[in-house]
Amino acid sequence: MKNNIYYSPEAQNDLDEIWEYITFELCNPQAAENTVNKIMDTIDELENFSEIGALLSSVTNIESDYRFLTIGNYMVFYRVNGQDVYIDRVLYGRRDYLRILLPDLSQNDNEG
């Protein structure tokens, strides 16, 4: 049985922003199309193999349910709950993705 994939509004917006940036800022609409298609094709693999992504806790000291996939310069962050896969964010790999993905964490850092 295939898994169900659900995109958060933020993840949908991330994909739109990736496409717009590559199309308009880098003036390369074909690369934008190829990049977004490659990301979406990789996400589609989660229908059959929801655990192909590494656990976020394997690369940080932060316990979380997040898994991630690296596709070129981008990282897809998602969670699995049974047969449901929730795509939460698609971020450029060189951004401070932990502060974007886990904003409560950065607030706790500033309190102590």
N, C-alpha and C positions, 0 to 999 in steps of 0.2 A: 504494500500500500504506500502510495506517495505521501510525502509530507506537504502540508499547506504552508505557503509562504505569504507573509503579510509585511508590507512596507509601511513604516511610520511616515507621517507627513514630513518629518525632518529628512528622512532618507530619500524620499521622492524629491524634495527640494535640493538636497545635496547632488543628486544625479543631474537635475536641471542646471544647477550652477556649474558643475563640471563641464557639461556640454556647452553652456554659454561662454565660459572662460576660454575653452580651447577654440571655439568657433570665432568669437569676436576679439578677444585679447591676443590670442596667438594666430588669428586669421587662418585657421586650418579646420574647416568644417568636416572634411573627410576624417581627419584624426579624431575629432570630437565624436563623430558617429562610431568609429572603430573602438574608441576607448570605452564609451558608454555601453556599446554592444558586448564587448569583452567582459565588462563588469557584470552586466545582466546575465550573460551566458553562464558565468561562473556561479552567480547566485542561484540560477536555475538548477545547478547540480545539487543544491541542498534539498531539492525535492526527493532525491533518492539517498543522499548521503549527508544527513544533517550534522554529523560530527567531523566533517573533513577539516574544519577550521580548528586552529590551535586555541586552547583556553587562554584567555587574557591573563589569568593568574600564573601561567607558565612563563611569562616574560616580565611580570611586575610582582611586587609584594602585596598586591591588592587582591583580596578575595572577591570574586564576582562570578556571575553566571555567564558573562559574555564570552563568546568565541569570536575569532576574527579570521578573515581571509585576506591575503595580500595579492592584489592584482595590479601588476605594474607599479605605478607610484601611489596607488590608492589602497585603502584598507576598508573592508566591510566588517562592521561590528554587528553581531546578531546574538540572539538568545534562542534556546530550544526548550519547548515545553511539550513533551509527548510528541505528537505528530505535527505540532505547530512550530514554525520557524518565524521569528520576528526580526526583520531587518531594521535596526535602529538608526544606524548612521553609515554613510559612505564618505570617508574623509581622506584628504591628501596626507600621505604617510609622513611628511615632514612637519605637519602641524602638531601642536601640543594636544594630541588626540585624547589623552587622559583627562585634561581639564575640560574639554568639550563634552566628552562622553560621560564623565562623572563630576559634574560641577559641584556637588556637595563636598567632594573630596578637597577641592581647592579652597572652599570656605572653611573647612576644618583646619587646613594648614595655616590659615591666617588668624585663627583664634588662639593658638597656643603660645 
